[in-house]
Amino acid sequence: MASKQTFNIEDLLSGFDSMKISALRHAAKLSPHIKERTIGPDCADLSQRKIIVKTPVKVECPDDTTKENDPNVSNEGPSTNGTPKSAEKRNATTPQFAPTTHADVTDCAVVQQKLHQQDIERQRLASVQKTLAERQTKIRLADEEREAQLAKNLQEGALNAARKKQDREQRLLNAIQEQERLAQEASARRQAEIEQENKRLNDIQAQLKRRQEEIRRKALLLDTLRQHIGQFRQGTDTFTKALTVIGVQHATKFTNQKKAVRMLQKDFEQLLQTINSNQELSQTEIDQATDYCKLLDQVNADVTEILAQIETSQKQQQEQEKLEQAKASEPPVPAVQEQSQQQNDPKPTDSTDGAGGAPLLAGLAAQATENEPFFQPVSPECLQFYNEIKSFYEQHQTAVKQLMDDPSMKTYRFNCQKAINVPVNAISAVNREHFIDKYNKLAALLSGQNVKAGDGMVSINGHPLGRTYCTMLLAKKFVSQADTSISSNASAAFPVAAIAVALWQRFPDFGRFFLAYLHRECPYLVPYYLPQLEGQSQEDFLKTLGYRFADGGVLEKQDQYLKRMSGLARLYAAVIITVPRKDDPTPHPHGHEYGWRWLTNILNRFPQPDICATLIAEFLQTAGSDLHAVYGKQFIKVLQVLQGDYMTALNRIDTGGPKARLEGLIKKILTEGRIDRPEGIMSVNFW
């Protein structure tokens, strides 16, 4: 609708220019003939006036072409005389020279024609003005309508803007309310989580408190058990020492006490095994241990009473002998002195001194004949030493089991193993710097320093039981070197033994664990001939002797077993003769005296096939030269006892290669009067 009412002003005014030009042309033609005023009330009446035209005037319509081309002037309009336009053209072409008699008429006609044309022009202008007015009216109406539409649009826009603003404010309000609701829900969730976490923490604290109380109770029970273990060990030591100082002639008086002590030992060991297997310690076990200690004290009291009776009897006998000696002309004083020395000598009966080895073996055979195996498998001195090492190991093994069974500490245990295995496997005397580097790494680990383990670092302080775990693991690794390298290369024992002794000097617990693992692998190095317990299977019994079983319960071959035992004997002998570091003033923790004790004790035990000959031969080849240098003639006497009575007993039960090898070695040593130093032994100033 708006498009129909839109007018172009240029189109409406396009005819005014041509109309103005036409009017001015006509006025210019008439102005020479009319002198008076022709407009107004007092104008001259030209209709009564005769105009004389002296010269013909050619009246032409110079505007015809313009009119024809002017769109605002009609070409079909009537002429002045009511003739068609073609007649006017013919009139316009009349001869310029008209008769004079018609001049006035012609002039009037021309004037009238012009006036008529002016009227027509005025009518046309009026029509144009009317059209313009109509168009202006339409334009004005269109403008008013457009303004109204614009106002309406503005009003609608304002309403839309207000509505959008209201919607926006409502959405913002809804968003704020939603945020407040979410915040309230989050706050409620946080509060619930805090309450739940507080509850969980309270439960954990309560559990921790109960666990601490339980640990404290178990610690008290464990301390009590340790006291009972020490008390029981002290009681057995007292009993064995009491029986050691008495003579063989009085041994039958203590038969009941021996049986009672054996039963108590068996029950006490069974109690400890039950505690270790169950990993639980209750007041019931403590009460049982207390009863065993009391029974052992009662046995010792009985032994003390019997010893007092024996001592009283001996004093009476000595007094009687003195009276008889006073009466006799030749009193047997040397016999009395010998008997007194035999009765009062505190030296253990299993110690081999000089040529006394043969009587000791005879006495041991007499004890075996009497079916009294109390002294047969092990000497009291070695038994005490063995029990101390075993008890020390079992106590720490029970404690460290918590770390070994903790799955969260698997990575820590693996790093500790790498920190130990890598330097131990690389121990060799290739050069001094390499050797000291391996010792420093292991000593740093046991000292609590951070050491490299693969790509990371590890320290024994990473866990409360880390020190015990690493010390036990290191000792076990050293003992395992006897099987992995020393059994095939005898000279490899000396660098391993040198570092083991150096660590033993700085960390005594390492040495105890080393002996514990050594005794577990080979109890003959105590020496202790472990008996088969009642109800113990043959496989379990052989495992206690150091045998190994493959999958399916297949027993290893005897040569494999003897080869591993050879490595253990070489390592133990190398430890005994190793010279400590010159920079460490600490004395040797397990020196020549222990080698002497082992050799004399194993010669006072009944020989076993294969194993005894193997161990003695390896021990003499490794440590014999040093023992000869220290003990001299006494060592030669021990070898003579070995060649005599011991080999005689061994020949009755053993005809294998180890026995023949040992027999040849002893013969060579006694013939030459010396023992060659082993190959690979390290010099004193090596490090």
ChimeraX attribute file (.defattr): number of C-alpha atoms within 10 A of each C-alpha:
attribute: neighborCount
match mode: 1-to-1
recipient: residues
	/A:1	6
	/A:2	10
	/A:3	7
	/A:4	8
	/A:5	15
	/A:6	16
	/A:7	15
	/A:8	10
	/A:9	12
	/A:10	8
	/A:11	8
	/A:12	15
	/A:13	13
	/A:14	13
	/A:15	17
	/A:16	13
	/A:17	10
	/A:18	17
	/A:19	19
	/A:20	10
	/A:21	12
	/A:22	17
	/A:23	15
	/A:24	10
	/A:25	13
	/A:26	15
	/A:27	11
	/A:28	9
	/A:29	12
	/A:30	13
	/A:31	10
	/A:32	8
	/A:33	11
	/A:34	12
	/A:35	9
	/A:36	11
	/A:37	11
	/A:38	12
	/A:39	8
	/A:40	7
	/A:41	7
	/A:42	8
	/A:43	10
	/A:44	15
	/A:45	10
	/A:46	13
	/A:47	14
	/A:48	9
	/A:49	10
	/A:50	12
	/A:51	16
	/A:52	14
	/A:53	15
	/A:54	9
	/A:55	10
	/A:56	14
	/A:57	14
	/A:58	12
	/A:59	14
	/A:60	12
	/A:61	15
	/A:62	11
	/A:63	17
	/A:64	15
	/A:65	10
	/A:66	15
	/A:67	18
	/A:68	13
	/A:69	13
	/A:70	18
	/A:71	12
	/A:72	19
	/A:73	19
	/A:74	12
	/A:75	14
	/A:76	9
	/A:77	13
	/A:78	15
	/A:79	17
	/A:80	18
	/A:81	13
	/A:82	11
	/A:83	11
	/A:84	13
	/A:85	16
	/A:86	10
	/A:87	13
	/A:88	18
	/A:89	13
	/A:90	9
	/A:91	12
	/A:92	14
	/A:93	12
	/A:94	12
	/A:95	11
	/A:96	12
	/A:97	11
	/A:98	14
	/A:99	9
	/A:100	14
	/A:101	9
	/A:102	11
	/A:103	18
	/A:104	17
	/A:105	14
	/A:106	15
	/A:107	19
	/A:108	17
	/A:109	15
	/A:110	16
	/A:111	16
	/A:112	15
	/A:113	16
	/A:114	18
	/A:115	13
	/A:116	16
	/A:117	17
	/A:118	15
	/A:119	12
	/A:120	16
	/A:121	17
	/A:122	13
	/A:123	12
	/A:124	16
	/A:125	19
	/A:126	13
	/A:127	12
	/A:128	17
	/A:129	16
	/A:130	12
	/A:131	13
	/A:132	18
	/A:133	13
	/A:134	12
	/A:135	19
	/A:136	17
	/A:137	13
	/A:138	16
	/A:139	20
	/A:140	14
	/A:141	14
	/A:142	20
	/A:143	17
	/A:144	12
	/A:145	13
	/A:146	15
	/A:147	13
	/A:148	12
	/A:149	12
	/A:150	14
	/A:151	12
	/A:152	12
	/A:153	13
	/A:154	13
	/A:155	12
	/A:156	12
	/A:157	13
	/A:158	12
	/A:159	12
	/A:160	12
	/A:161	12
	/A:162	12
	/A:163	12
	/A:164	12
	/A:165	12
	/A:166	12
	/A:167	12
	/A:168	12
	/A:169	12
	/A:170	12
	/A:171	12
	/A:172	12
	/A:173	12
	/A:174	12
	/A:175	12
	/A:176	12
	/A:177	12
	/A:178	12
	/A:179	12
	/A:180	12
	/A:181	12
	/A:182	12
	/A:183	12
	/A:184	12
	/A:185	12
	/A:186	12
	/A:187	12
	/A:188	12
	/A:189	12
	/A:190	12
	/A:191	12
	/A:192	12
	/A:193	12
	/A:194	12
	/A:195	12
	/A:196	12
	/A:197	12
	/A:198	12
	/A:199	12
	/A:200	12
	/A:201	12
	/A:202	12
	/A:203	12
	/A:204	13
	/A:205	12
	/A:206	12
	/A:207	12
	/A:208	13
	/A:209	12
	/A:210	12
	/A:211	13
	/A:212	12
	/A:213	12
	/A:214	12
	/A:215	14
	/A:216	12
	/A:217	14
	/A:218	16
	/A:219	13
	/A:220	12
	/A:221	17
	/A:222	18
	/A:223	12
	/A:224	16
	/A:225	20
	/A:226	16
	/A:227	14
	/A:228	21
	/A:229	19
	/A:230	15
	/A:231	19
	/A:232	23
	/A:233	19
	/A:234	16
	/A:235	21
	/A:236	24
	/A:237	16
	/A:238	16
	/A:239	22
	/A:240	21
	/A:241	16
	/A:242	15
	/A:243	19
	/A:244	21
	/A:245	16
	/A:246	19
	/A:247	14
	/A:248	16
	/A:249	8
	/A:250	14
	/A:251	14
	/A:252	11
	/A:253	13
	/A:254	16
	/A:255	12
	/A:256	11
	/A:257	17
	/A:258	21
	/A:259	13
	/A:260	15
	/A:261	22
	/A:262	14
	/A:263	13
	/A:264	20
	/A:265	17
	/A:266	13
	/A:267	15
	/A:268	18
	/A:269	12
	/A:270	12
	/A:271	16
	/A:272	19
	/A:273	13
	/A:274	14
	/A:275	15
	/A:276	15
	/A:277	10
	/A:278	9
	/A:279	11
	/A:280	11
	/A:281	18
	/A:282	12
	/A:283	12
	/A:284	9
	/A:285	17
	/A:286	18
	/A:287	13
	/A:288	15
	/A:289	25
	/A:290	19
	/A:291	14
	/A:292	22
	/A:293	23
	/A:294	16
	/A:295	17
	/A:296	24
	/A:297	19
	/A:298	14
	/A:299	21
	/A:300	20
	/A:301	13
	/A:302	14
	/A:303	20
	/A:304	15
	/A:305	12
	/A:306	15
	/A:307	18
	/A:308	12
	/A:309	12
	/A:310	15
	/A:311	14
	/A:312	12
	/A:313	12
	/A:314	14
	/A:315	12
	/A:316	12
	/A:317	12
	/A:318	14
	/A:319	12
	/A:320	12
	/A:321	16
	/A:322	15
	/A:323	11
	/A:324	13
	/A:325	14
	/A:326	11
	/A:327	10
	/A:328	10
	/A:329	8
	/A:330	8
	/A:331	14
	/A:332	12
	/A:333	12
	/A:334	9
	/A:335	10
	/A:336	14
	/A:337	11
	/A:338	11
	/A:339	13
	/A:340	13
	/A:341	11
	/A:342	15
	/A:343	17
	/A:344	12
	/A:345	14
	/A:346	13
	/A:347	11
	/A:348	14
	/A:349	24
	/A:350	25
	/A:351	21
	/A:352	26
	/A:353	13
	/A:354	16
	/A:355	14
	/A:356	15
	/A:357	25
	/A:358	20
	/A:359	14
	/A:360	19
	/A:361	22
	/A:362	13
	/A:363	16
	/A:364	22
	/A:365	16
	/A:366	13
	/A:367	17
	/A:368	15
	/A:369	10
	/A:370	10
	/A:371	10
	/A:372	16
	/A:373	14
	/A:374	16
	/A:375	17
	/A:376	19
	/A:377	18
	/A:378	23
	/A:379	24
	/A:380	22
	/A:381	17
	/A:382	16
	/A:383	19
	/A:384	17
	/A:385	12
	/A:386	20
	/A:387	13
	/A:388	15
	/A:389	19
	/A:390	18
	/A:391	17
	/A:392	15
	/A:393	20
	/A:394	15
	/A:395	13
	/A:396	15
	/A:397	16
	/A:398	13
	/A:399	15
	/A:400	19
	/A:401	13
	/A:402	10
	/A:403	19
	/A:404	15
	/A:405	10
	/A:406	10
	/A:407	10
	/A:408	10
	/A:409	14
	/A:410	13
	/A:411	10
	/A:412	19
	/A:413	20
	/A:414	14
	/A:415	21
	/A:416	24
	/A:417	17
	/A:418	16
	/A:419	24
	/A:420	24
	/A:421	17
	/A:422	15
	/A:423	17
	/A:424	20
	/A:425	15
	/A:426	12
	/A:427	18
	/A:428	18
	/A:429	19
	/A:430	9
	/A:431	10
	/A:432	11
	/A:433	10
	/A:434	13
	/A:435	21
	/A:436	15
	/A:437	13
	/A:438	20
	/A:439	20
	/A:440	14
	/A:441	20
	/A:442	23
	/A:443	17
	/A:444	15
	/A:445	23
	/A:446	24
	/A:447	15
	/A:448	15
	/A:449	16
	/A:450	17
	/A:451	20
	/A:452	16
	/A:453	18
	/A:454	12
	/A:455	6
	/A:456	10
	/A:457	14
	/A:458	21
	/A:459	23
	/A:460	23
	/A:461	15
	/A:462	13
	/A:463	13
	/A:464	11
	/A:465	17
	/A:466	20
	/A:467	19
	/A:468	21
	/A:469	22
	/A:470	23
	/A:471	23
	/A:472	23
	/A:473	19
	/A:474	24
	/A:475	24
	/A:476	18
	/A:477	18
	/A:478	22
	/A:479	25
	/A:480	18
	/A:481	19
	/A:482	27
	/A:483	19
	/A:484	13
	/A:485	16
	/A:486	24
	/A:487	23
	/A:488	14
	/A:489	13
	/A:490	21
	/A:491	22
	/A:492	24
	/A:493	27
	/A:494	27
	/A:495	22
	/A:496	26
	/A:497	23
	/A:498	24
	/A:499	25
	/A:500	22
	/A:501	26
	/A:502	21
	/A:503	20
	/A:504	21
	/A:505	21
	/A:506	16
	/A:507	15
	/A:508	13
	/A:509	18
	/A:510	24
	/A:511	23
	/A:512	20
	/A:513	25
	/A:514	26
	/A:515	22
	/A:516	26
	/A:517	22
	/A:518	25
	/A:519	22
	/A:520	17
	/A:521	21
	/A:522	25
	/A:523	18
	/A:524	24
	/A:525	24
	/A:526	23
	/A:527	25
	/A:528	21
	/A:529	19
	/A:530	14
	/A:531	12
	/A:532	14
	/A:533	11
	/A:534	6
	/A:535	6
	/A:536	9
	/A:537	11
	/A:538	10
	/A:539	14
	/A:540	13
	/A:541	15
	/A:542	15
	/A:543	16
	/A:544	17
	/A:545	19
	/A:546	18
	/A:547	21
	/A:548	18
	/A:549	13
	/A:550	8
	/A:551	6
	/A:552	6
	/A:553	9
	/A:554	10
	/A:555	15
	/A:556	12
	/A:557	11
	/A:558	11
	/A:559	10
	/A:560	14
	/A:561	16
	/A:562	19
	/A:563	17
	/A:564	22
	/A:565	25
	/A:566	26
	/A:567	27
	/A:568	28
	/A:569	29
	/A:570	29
	/A:571	31
	/A:572	25
	/A:573	26
	/A:574	27
	/A:575	27
	/A:576	25
	/A:577	25
	/A:578	26
	/A:579	19
	/A:580	21
	/A:581	19
	/A:582	11
	/A:583	7
	/A:584	11
	/A:585	9
	/A:586	13
	/A:587	11
	/A:588	19
	/A:589	17
	/A:590	17
	/A:591	18
	/A:592	20
	/A:593	14
	/A:594	15
	/A:595	23
	/A:596	20
	/A:597	17
	/A:598	20
	/A:599	24
	/A:600	22
	/A:601	21
	/A:602	26
	/A:603	26
	/A:604	29
	/A:605	23
	/A:606	18
	/A:607	20
	/A:608	14
	/A:609	17
	/A:610	19
	/A:611	19
	/A:612	22
	/A:613	23
	/A:614	20
	/A:615	24
	/A:616	23
	/A:617	23
	/A:618	21
	/A:619	22
	/A:620	26
	/A:621	18
	/A:622	29
	/A:623	26
	/A:624	25
	/A:625	17
	/A:626	19
	/A:627	21
	/A:628	17
	/A:629	12
	/A:630	14
	/A:631	13
	/A:632	12
	/A:633	12
	/A:634	16
	/A:635	21
	/A:636	19
	/A:637	18
	/A:638	22
	/A:639	21
	/A:640	20
	/A:641	21
	/A:642	24
	/A:643	17
	/A:644	13
	/A:645	17
	/A:646	21
	/A:647	20
	/A:648	11
	/A:649	15
	/A:650	19
	/A:651	16
	/A:652	10
	/A:653	13
	/A:654	18
	/A:655	12
	/A:656	12
	/A:657	12
	/A:658	20
	/A:659	23
	/A:660	13
	/A:661	13
	/A:662	23
	/A:663	17
	/A:664	13
	/A:665	16
	/A:666	18
	/A:667	14
	/A:668	13
	/A:669	16
	/A:670	15
	/A:671	9
	/A:672	8
	/A:673	10
	/A:674	14
	/A:675	21
	/A:676	13
	/A:677	13
	/A:678	17
	/A:679	12
	/A:680	14
	/A:681	19
	/A:682	16
	/A:683	9
	/A:684	11
	/A:685	8
	/A:686	12
	/A:687	15
